Each structure stands twice: as C-alpha cells, then as structure tokens.
Amino acid sequence: METNQILETIRMIEEENLDIRTITMGISLLDCIDSDSDRACQKIYDKITRLAKNLVKVGEEIESEYGIPIINKRISVTPIGIVAAASSDSNYVKYAKVLDKAARAVGVNFIGGFSALVEKGYQHGDEILINSIPQALAETDFVCSSVNIGSTRAGINMDAVRHMGYVIKETAAQSDMGCAKLVVFANAVEDNPFMAGAFHGVGEADCVINVGVSGPGVVKRALEKVKGEPFDVVAEVVKQTAFKITRMGQLVGKIASERLNVPFGIVDLSLAPTPAVGDSVAYILEEMGLESVGTHGTTAALALLNDAVKKGGVMACNHVGGLSGAFIPVSEDAGMIDAVNNGALNLEKLEAMTAICSVGLDMIAIPGETSAETIAAMIADEAAIGVINHKTTAVRIIPAEGTKVGDMVEFGGLLGRAPVMKVNDYASTDFIIRGGRIPAPIHSFKN
C-alpha cells in the first residue's frame, strides 16, 4: 500500500469508527447428531471447543498486529432444530445450555443457531425448539435464536407466524434481554455472520470463517467532502469507500482463516451502526440532504446507499455474502433514535425502508401490552416484503413490559437503547388466526 493509503486507513480507524464488526466461525453439528441427547450435547461441546479454542486469541492477535479493531468474535452452528430432532426430548433447553457453556469456554461474545427453518412446515424438532426459545434465552447468556417462517420459493407459513407472535411475548415475559437475541426471518441466508440471526447452513463447509465489516462513520465523512454534488457523485463516493472497507474485511478474514486453519467463507459488507456518536446509518442519509431520517426521500436515499455499498464491496472481494448492505436497527443507531424522538420516524416509515435495507424491523421497542397477534401481523408484513422482493427481511421486536410510548429502554453495549414506538391501535387478530400458508409468488417458479 502507498503511504497515503496507510495513513487514510489509520485515520478511518481512529477518527471515523472503522472496525471489523465480527469474525464468526461457522461450525457444522451434523456429525454430532445422536438419539441420546446427553451424548449429542457432549459431542457438540467437544467439537465447538476444539475448533474454536483459538478464535478469540487469533482475533486479538490480528487486532494487535494490524491495529484493526475487531469488536466481536462469534460462533454460528447448524440449526439446533435439525440436530436435536433425532432425540426423544420434549424440550431443547439443554442444547441451548451446552451452546452457552461452549461459548463461555472459548470466550466468544455470542453463539447463534438455536434455530428452526419452518418456511414450508414443521418437522419433528421444529415445534419443540420454538416452544423452548423463551426458557432457553432466559437461562443462557450468549445464545441467539432465529426462526425462518417464509421464503420466496415456499411462501409464508402463517401458522409459524402466529406461533412466533406468542413466543416473542413469552420471551419478553421471561427475560429482559431475550427478545434482543431472537429474530424472525423470511429468506434467511446460510452464511450470515451477524447476530442474532446467524446459523451455519447445511450447504456450508464443516467449518468456515465469515467476516462482517462496518464503517458508517467512514461513509459519512467521505460524503461531507461532496456536499451539494449530484447523486452520481454521491454513489461513486459511497462505492469507493465501501471498496476500501471491504478490502480490510477480506484481509482480516484471510489472515484469520490461515491462522485457524479453517476455510475462508464470505465478507458481509453491511454498514452496521453502533450507539457511538458518528457511527450512524441515519447520519449518512441526512448527509445526503435530509433534514431528518424518516422524512420524504429517506427510502430513495437508503436505496442509493445500499446499492452503492454492494457494488463497491463486490469489486473488493470475490466472496461476499451474508446480508450485505445497510442495517437500520433503531436501538443501535444514535441518528435513528433521534429521529424517533423528534417524531420524524415511525414504524410505518421504517417498514417502507425495510424494502431497501439489509434486513428489516430491527431492535425496535414497542409497548409491552402489544398483543401477540399484532406482533405476528408485523412479522407477516415484513415476510411479505421479503418474499415478494426476493430479499431477506426480519423482525427483532422487543415488547418492553411496563412501558408506554416515548419511554426509553436500555440494553447496554452494542445493543444500545431504544425509544418505545407507537403501534397501530387497530387489531389484526382475525387475520392472524386464519393460519395456513400464503402461497409463493408467481415469480418464484423459475425451474
């Protein structure tokens, strides 16, 4: 690298919150399946601790040697709904606890994969796993859970949608942080390094290293230099900046892969915000000329940002994947929080933005009294956006017990804090109790 490029990277790290958001090791547990759940859990613990024993150490070495902050070291595993189905257990909390124990032993921040894939229906272990989620998340510290309830190829499983509405309510009742570690997907991807939705897909290698990059502050600073310029210029600047960020992610991924003797998987080039001042996707959109994120023009600005990030990232790395684009979690983005508090951003506008962003309604607090059917209907709406547009969408909603609209819910750390947002007062109950499946759209039939 030329001297000016090195200095630029140093500045991006020190002044603009550039970091590697996560190194995530994906581990297949298919060879741990056993009809005896105690034997299966022992196999799971042994395999995770064997393969991931040096994950945190290697991450810290790379941070020290290259001066690149790596915020999280994480693990994703094969969906436990598949792994545990061979047992006769009627509750899968013990599997969550062994994942938690393994995560603690190797020192990672989170472990994802307490998951079920039910977009077309339930297999033996799926309903058991979903019913286990509230207790599992209440009794573990590091475990994250996800459920895929729809896909473009299969349509939307409305029975599962209704089920998840009740599970989210029960999860909120059992623990303050449980819902922050639970996400409901449509079109979930198998190589996602970001929590809470990470799981290791059955089409993946036995063990891989995936990297998730970040850097909203870097993009914001770059756009400050082109104030008033046409959108062609804005898109080019975002593209070039995303290229630089992704190259750093690829470097870290390859070094980690070599040192851990594990294949390199993908770089997820999503712009993931943090509660830190200046590290906000909302501020990028406002830098394009919006008085506040949420006003008219926000969705168009987000579309430009998402597309330019992907174009720059694809040029920088042969193996991009995961979700890739821009995340808009309310609690983790200072600009989003400000926009909600000043009345510029509401749930309806956020839903429109999810047709463009990387995922969906993410880290949003709502009044604890919100009904399970209303939550299910919110999931159904997001799933419909994903299924029709052939993209990943998700819901990570937190019904905050004992709160009202305008209250602030504190999560701490990267999860930040969230203002409690107003939910539509009108009921969706009769819609949700119909059940069944919403059929796949016509454009899904491409074979």
Secondary structure per residue as TSV (DSSP state, phi and psi in degrees):
chain	resnum	aa	ss	phi	psi
A	1	M	-	360.0	145.8
A	2	E	-	-73.0	157.8
A	3	T	H	-55.9	-42.6
A	4	N	H	-65.7	-31.0
A	5	Q	H	-69.9	-40.0
A	6	I	H	-62.6	-46.3
A	7	L	H	-63.7	-37.5
A	8	E	H	-63.4	-42.9
A	9	T	H	-64.1	-41.8
A	10	I	H	-60.4	-43.9
A	11	R	H	-63.5	-41.2
A	12	M	H	-60.2	-37.3
A	13	I	H	-73.8	-46.1
A	14	E	H	-78.1	-35.6
A	15	E	H	-110.4	-19.3
A	16	E	S	-123.1	17.5
A	17	N	-	61.3	29.4
A	18	L	-	-71.4	131.3
A	19	D	-	-155.4	166.2
A	20	I	E	-90.0	115.5
A	21	R	E	-68.1	-37.3
A	22	T	E	-160.6	143.7
A	23	I	E	-105.6	120.2
A	24	T	E	-118.0	122.9
A	25	M	E	-92.3	119.1
A	26	G	E	-91.1	130.6
A	27	I	E	-128.4	125.9
A	28	S	-	-78.7	133.6
A	29	L	-	-109.8	14.3
A	30	L	G	-62.2	-33.0
A	31	D	G	-81.6	2.9
A	32	C	G	-99.4	-2.6
A	33	I	-	-63.9	133.8
A	34	D	-	-154.1	142.4
A	35	S	S	-68.1	-21.6
A	36	D	S	-92.3	111.8
A	37	S	H	-65.0	-30.7
A	38	D	H	-65.7	-42.3
A	39	R	H	-66.7	-40.2
A	40	A	H	-61.0	-44.3
A	41	C	H	-65.1	-37.2
A	42	Q	H	-65.8	-41.7
A	43	K	H	-61.2	-42.4
A	44	I	H	-61.0	-48.2
A	45	Y	H	-61.2	-45.6
A	46	D	H	-63.3	-42.3
A	47	K	H	-69.5	-44.6
A	48	I	H	-62.9	-46.7
A	49	T	H	-69.7	-27.3
A	50	R	H	-72.9	-47.6
A	51	L	H	-77.4	-32.6
A	52	A	S	-103.2	11.1
A	53	K	T	-61.2	-29.4
A	54	N	T	-106.6	7.1
A	55	L	H	-59.4	-50.8
A	56	V	H	-66.6	-42.4
A	57	K	H	-59.2	-47.0
A	58	V	H	-64.4	-41.8
A	59	G	H	-59.0	-43.5
A	60	E	H	-68.1	-35.2
A	61	E	H	-63.8	-42.7
A	62	I	H	-64.8	-41.9
A	63	E	H	-56.4	-46.7
A	64	S	H	-67.8	-44.0
A	65	E	H	-73.6	-37.4
A	66	Y	H	-107.0	-7.2
A	67	G	-	70.2	21.2
A	68	I	-	-102.5	116.8
A	69	P	-	-64.7	130.9
A	70	I	E	-117.1	105.7
A	71	I	E	-72.5	-41.8
A	72	N	E	-131.7	145.0
A	73	K	E	-119.8	124.2
A	74	R	E	-135.5	167.5
A	75	I	E	-131.5	140.4
A	76	S	E	-123.3	146.1
A	77	V	E	-130.9	166.0
A	78	T	S	-52.1	137.1
A	79	P	-	-48.9	124.1
A	80	I	H	-64.4	-24.4
A	81	G	H	-58.4	-29.8
A	82	I	H	-80.5	-46.5
A	83	V	H	-65.7	-43.4
A	84	A	G	-81.1	-11.2
A	85	A	G	-63.8	-22.1
A	86	A	G	-72.3	-19.0
A	87	S	S	-85.7	168.6
A	88	S	-	-99.7	11.2
A	89	D	-	-63.7	144.9
A	90	S	S	-100.3	3.2
A	91	N	-	-152.1	137.0
A	92	Y	-	-108.3	20.2
A	93	V	H	-61.5	-34.2
A	94	K	H	-61.5	-32.1
A	95	Y	H	-68.2	-40.3
A	96	A	H	-62.2	-40.1
A	97	K	H	-68.7	-33.7
A	98	V	H	-73.2	-33.7
A	99	L	H	-62.2	-42.6
A	100	D	H	-62.9	-43.0
A	101	K	H	-63.1	-42.2
A	102	A	H	-66.9	-41.4
A	103	A	H	-60.6	-42.6
A	104	R	H	-64.3	-39.9
A	105	A	H	-64.4	-37.4
A	106	V	H	-95.4	-7.9
A	107	G	T	85.3	18.9
A	108	V	-	-80.0	165.6
A	109	N	S	-79.7	-40.5
A	110	F	E	-146.8	157.5
A	111	I	E	-132.3	124.9
A	112	G	E	-110.5	151.9
A	113	G	E	134.1	3.6
A	114	F	E	-77.8	76.0
A	115	S	E	-134.6	160.2
A	116	A	E	-141.4	144.5
A	117	L	E	-114.8	104.1
A	118	V	-	-127.7	28.3
A	119	E	S	-60.9	-25.7
A	120	K	S	-117.1	-2.9
A	121	G	-	150.6	171.9
A	122	Y	-	-95.4	132.3
A	123	Q	-	-96.2	-178.4
A	124	H	H	-53.4	-47.8
A	125	G	H	-85.1	-11.6
A	126	D	H	-67.0	-49.6
A	127	E	H	-65.3	-37.0
A	128	I	H	-62.3	-46.2
A	129	L	H	-61.9	-47.0
A	130	I	H	-61.2	-40.8
A	131	N	H	-67.4	-21.1
A	132	S	H	-84.8	-13.5
A	133	I	H	-57.6	-49.8
A	134	P	H	-56.5	-47.8
A	135	Q	H	-68.3	-40.2
A	136	A	H	-61.1	-44.0
A	137	L	H	-75.0	-26.7
A	138	A	H	-72.9	-29.4
A	139	E	S	-105.9	11.2
A	140	T	-	-130.5	162.1
A	141	D	S	-107.2	-32.4
A	142	F	S	-113.1	-8.2
A	143	V	E	-80.2	135.5
A	144	C	E	-118.2	150.3
A	145	S	E	-129.4	147.7
A	146	S	E	-148.5	152.6
A	147	V	E	-138.0	127.8
A	148	N	E	-98.1	117.3
A	149	I	E	-110.3	1.2
A	150	G	E	-163.6	159.3
A	151	S	E	-155.8	160.8
A	152	T	T	-62.2	-34.7
A	153	R	T	-77.2	-28.8
A	154	A	T	-108.2	-18.0
A	155	G	E	88.4	-157.8
A	156	I	E	-118.5	125.6
A	157	N	E	-82.4	95.5
A	158	M	H	-72.0	-23.0
A	159	D	H	-64.2	-42.5
A	160	A	H	-69.0	-36.3
A	161	V	H	-59.5	-48.2
A	162	R	H	-61.8	-44.2
A	163	H	H	-55.8	-45.4
A	164	M	H	-69.0	-27.9
A	165	G	H	-59.3	-44.0
A	166	Y	H	-72.0	-36.8
A	167	V	H	-64.3	-40.7
A	168	I	H	-64.0	-42.6
A	169	K	H	-61.0	-44.0
A	170	E	H	-68.5	-37.0
A	171	T	H	-62.6	-43.1
A	172	A	H	-63.3	-35.5
A	173	A	H	-70.0	-31.6
A	174	Q	H	-88.3	-23.2
A	175	S	-	-157.0	146.9
A	176	D	S	-69.6	-33.5
A	177	M	S	-102.5	-5.0
A	178	G	G	-57.5	-45.3
A	179	C	G	-68.9	-21.1
A	180	A	G	-72.9	-13.2
A	181	K	G	-112.8	20.5
A	182	L	E	-133.1	126.8
A	183	V	E	-133.1	141.6
A	184	V	E	-111.2	124.1
A	185	F	E	-110.5	155.7
A	186	A	E	-121.5	140.0
A	187	N	S	56.4	46.2
A	188	A	-	-61.1	143.4
A	189	V	-	-100.5	154.5
A	190	E	T	-90.2	-6.4
A	191	D	T	-125.7	31.6
A	192	N	-	-77.3	120.4
A	193	P	-	-87.6	-5.5
A	194	F	S	-94.5	140.0
A	195	M	S	-89.8	152.7
A	196	A	S	-93.7	4.4
A	197	G	S	-94.7	5.7
A	198	A	-	-72.9	132.6
A	199	F	-	-146.4	161.0
A	200	H	-	-97.6	110.3
A	201	G	-	-67.8	155.5
A	202	V	T	-70.8	-14.6
A	203	G	T	-89.4	-1.2
A	204	E	S	-83.4	165.9
A	205	A	-	-67.3	170.3
A	206	D	S	-58.7	-37.9
A	207	C	E	-152.3	132.0
A	208	V	E	-140.9	163.2
A	209	I	E	-113.1	121.1
A	210	N	E	-114.3	147.0
A	211	V	E	-123.0	137.6
A	212	G	E	-115.7	123.0
A	213	V	E	-97.5	177.2
A	214	S	-	-144.9	-151.2
A	215	G	-	117.3	34.5
A	216	P	H	-57.9	-36.1
A	217	G	H	-62.1	-35.3
A	218	V	H	-66.8	-44.3
A	219	V	H	-64.8	-42.9
A	220	K	H	-58.1	-46.2
A	221	R	H	-64.6	-38.5
A	222	A	H	-63.7	-39.5
A	223	L	H	-72.1	-23.1
A	224	E	H	-61.1	-23.6
A	225	K	T	-84.7	-6.5
A	226	V	T	-125.9	38.3
A	227	K	T	-55.9	133.4
A	228	G	T	78.7	-4.6
A	229	E	-	-75.1	157.8
A	230	P	-	-63.7	164.0
A	231	F	H	-66.6	-24.0
A	232	D	H	-58.9	-41.3
A	233	V	H	-69.1	-43.8
A	234	V	H	-56.6	-47.9
A	235	A	H	-61.6	-40.3
A	236	E	H	-65.5	-40.6
A	237	V	H	-64.8	-44.5
A	238	V	H	-61.7	-42.9
A	239	K	H	-60.5	-47.7
A	240	Q	H	-64.4	-38.8
A	241	T	H	-67.8	-42.8
A	242	A	H	-61.9	-35.3
A	243	F	H	-57.8	-49.1
A	244	K	H	-63.6	-43.2
A	245	I	H	-63.1	-43.9
A	246	T	H	-68.6	-35.4
A	247	R	H	-60.2	-38.8
A	248	M	H	-65.9	-40.4
A	249	G	H	-62.9	-40.9
A	250	Q	H	-64.9	-40.0
A	251	L	H	-59.2	-49.6
A	252	V	H	-62.7	-42.1
A	253	G	H	-62.2	-43.1
A	254	K	H	-68.0	-40.1
A	255	I	H	-64.3	-46.1
A	256	A	H	-61.5	-41.6
A	257	S	H	-59.6	-46.3
A	258	E	H	-64.6	-44.4
A	259	R	H	-72.5	-29.6
A	260	L	H	-92.3	-7.1
A	261	N	T	56.9	46.2
A	262	V	-	-130.2	138.1
A	263	P	-	-58.7	144.0
A	264	F	E	-80.2	129.7
A	265	G	E	-94.4	-91.2
A	266	I	E	-137.3	163.2
A	267	V	E	-107.0	122.8
A	268	D	E	-91.6	112.9
A	269	L	-	-94.4	32.5
A	270	S	-	-68.6	142.9
A	271	L	B	-84.8	103.5
A	272	A	-	-105.9	117.8
A	273	P	-	-76.4	168.7
A	274	T	-	-132.5	167.8
A	275	P	S	-67.3	-9.5
A	276	A	S	-61.8	141.0
A	277	V	T	-61.4	130.6
A	278	G	T	93.1	-11.8
A	279	D	-	-104.5	61.5
A	280	S	-	-132.1	132.7
A	281	V	H	-68.4	-35.8
A	282	A	H	-58.3	-39.4
A	283	Y	H	-67.2	-31.0
A	284	I	H	-62.9	-46.5
A	285	L	H	-63.3	-39.4
A	286	E	H	-69.3	-31.0
A	287	E	H	-64.7	-23.9
A	288	M	T	-75.7	-9.0
A	289	G	T	127.0	2.1
A	290	L	-	-81.2	135.2
A	291	E	S	-63.7	-38.8
A	292	S	S	-151.4	142.0
A	293	V	T	-59.3	139.1
A	294	G	T	109.8	-22.8
A	295	T	S	-76.1	172.7
A	296	H	T	-61.2	134.1
A	297	G	T	105.5	-13.7
A	298	T	H	-61.9	-43.7
A	299	T	H	-65.8	-38.4
A	300	A	H	-65.3	-41.9
A	301	A	H	-63.3	-41.1
A	302	L	H	-66.8	-34.9
A	303	A	H	-62.8	-44.6
A	304	L	H	-60.5	-47.4
A	305	L	H	-60.0	-48.8
A	306	N	H	-61.3	-44.4
A	307	D	H	-67.5	-44.0
A	308	A	H	-66.3	-37.5
A	309	V	H	-60.5	-44.5
A	310	K	H	-66.8	-40.2
A	311	K	H	-63.5	-44.4
A	312	G	H	-66.5	-39.6
A	313	G	H	-67.5	-40.6
A	314	V	H	-63.5	-35.6
A	315	M	H	-68.7	-26.4
A	316	A	H	-88.6	-21.4
A	317	C	-	-147.3	134.4
A	318	N	S	-70.9	-27.7
A	319	H	-	-118.6	83.3
A	320	V	B	-105.0	152.6
A	321	G	-	-170.9	-146.7
A	322	G	S	66.0	-130.2
A	323	L	S	-101.8	-50.4
A	324	S	-	56.5	117.7
A	325	G	S	146.1	-124.5
A	326	A	B	-134.8	129.0
A	327	F	-	-88.3	147.1
A	328	I	-	-129.7	52.9
A	329	P	-	-71.4	129.9
A	330	V	S	-65.8	-49.6
A	331	S	T	-67.3	-23.8
A	332	E	T	-97.9	6.9
A	333	D	-	-131.4	111.6
A	334	A	H	-59.1	-37.0
A	335	G	H	-68.1	-37.6
A	336	M	H	-65.2	-41.7
A	337	I	H	-61.4	-45.2
A	338	D	H	-60.0	-42.0
A	339	A	H	-65.1	-38.4
A	340	V	H	-65.9	-45.0
A	341	N	H	-65.0	-32.0
A	342	N	T	-90.9	3.9
A	343	G	T	85.7	6.0
A	344	A	S	-82.6	-21.2
A	345	L	-	-126.3	127.1
A	346	N	-	-129.9	178.1
A	347	L	H	-62.4	-37.0
A	348	E	H	-64.2	-42.0
A	349	K	H	-69.6	-38.1
A	350	L	H	-60.0	-40.6
A	351	E	H	-61.9	-41.4
A	352	A	H	-61.9	-39.9
A	353	M	H	-67.0	-26.1
A	354	T	T	-71.2	-14.2
A	355	A	T	-70.6	-12.9
A	356	I	T	-115.0	-37.0
A	357	C	S	-75.7	-179.7
A	358	S	S	-63.3	-41.2
A	359	V	S	-129.0	-101.1
A	360	G	S	-167.6	-141.8
A	361	L	E	-74.3	99.5
A	362	D	E	-120.4	127.7
A	363	M	E	54.1	56.7
A	364	I	E	-114.3	125.2
A	365	A	E	-90.4	136.6
A	366	I	E	-130.7	162.2
A	367	P	E	-57.0	140.9
A	368	G	T	-62.9	-22.4
A	369	E	T	-78.9	-6.3
A	370	T	-	-57.1	133.6
A	371	S	-	-73.5	157.3
A	372	A	H	-61.5	-36.1
A	373	E	H	-67.5	-37.7
A	374	T	H	-65.9	-41.8
A	375	I	H	-61.6	-43.5
A	376	A	H	-60.6	-39.7
A	377	A	H	-66.0	-35.5
A	378	M	H	-63.2	-40.5
A	379	I	H	-63.2	-43.5
A	380	A	H	-61.5	-42.1
A	381	D	H	-61.9	-45.0
A	382	E	H	-65.7	-40.9
A	383	A	H	-61.1	-39.0
A	384	A	H	-63.0	-41.0
A	385	I	H	-60.9	-43.7
A	386	G	H	-68.0	-45.3
A	387	V	H	-66.4	-43.9
A	388	I	H	-71.1	-35.8
A	389	N	H	-96.3	5.2
A	390	H	T	54.4	48.3
A	391	K	S	-138.3	165.1
A	392	T	-	-79.1	130.2
A	393	T	E	-131.3	158.6
A	394	A	E	-155.6	162.8
A	395	V	E	-130.8	123.2
A	396	R	E	-126.7	90.7
A	397	I	E	-107.0	139.5
A	398	I	E	-118.5	100.9
A	399	P	E	-72.8	108.8
A	400	A	E	-89.4	108.4
A	401	E	T	-57.4	134.9
A	402	G	T	74.5	15.6
A	403	T	-	-111.2	162.6
A	404	K	-	-128.5	167.5
A	405	V	T	-55.9	130.6
A	406	G	T	100.6	-19.4
A	407	D	-	-66.6	158.8
A	408	M	E	-111.9	130.4
A	409	V	E	-106.8	126.6
A	410	E	E	-97.4	128.2
A	411	F	-	-109.5	-33.2
A	412	G	-	86.0	159.5
A	413	G	G	60.5	-146.0
A	414	L	G	-64.8	-21.9
A	415	L	G	-74.5	-20.1
A	416	G	-	69.0	-139.5
A	417	R	E	-145.3	152.5
A	418	A	E	-135.1	133.0
A	419	P	E	-75.2	138.8
A	420	V	B	-72.0	123.0
A	421	M	-	-100.7	150.4
A	422	K	-	-73.2	136.2
A	423	V	-	-108.3	145.8
A	424	N	-	-53.2	132.4
A	425	D	S	-73.6	-18.7
A	426	Y	S	-84.0	145.3
A	427	A	-	-81.4	153.1
A	428	S	-	-121.3	15.1
A	429	T	H	-58.3	-49.6
A	430	D	H	-64.2	-30.5
A	431	F	H	-67.2	-45.6
A	432	I	H	-72.0	-37.4
A	433	I	T	-73.0	-7.6
A	434	R	T	-60.2	-39.4
A	435	G	-	68.6	-158.0
A	436	G	S	77.9	-154.4
A	437	R	E	-129.7	137.7
A	438	I	E	-82.5	120.4
A	439	P	-	-62.7	157.4
A	440	A	-	-63.4	147.2
A	441	P	-	-69.6	160.2
A	442	I	G	-60.3	-33.7
A	443	H	G	-76.5	3.3
A	444	S	G	-78.7	-18.1
A	445	F	-	-90.0	90.8
A	446	K	-	-119.4	3.0
A	447	N	-	-74.2	360.0
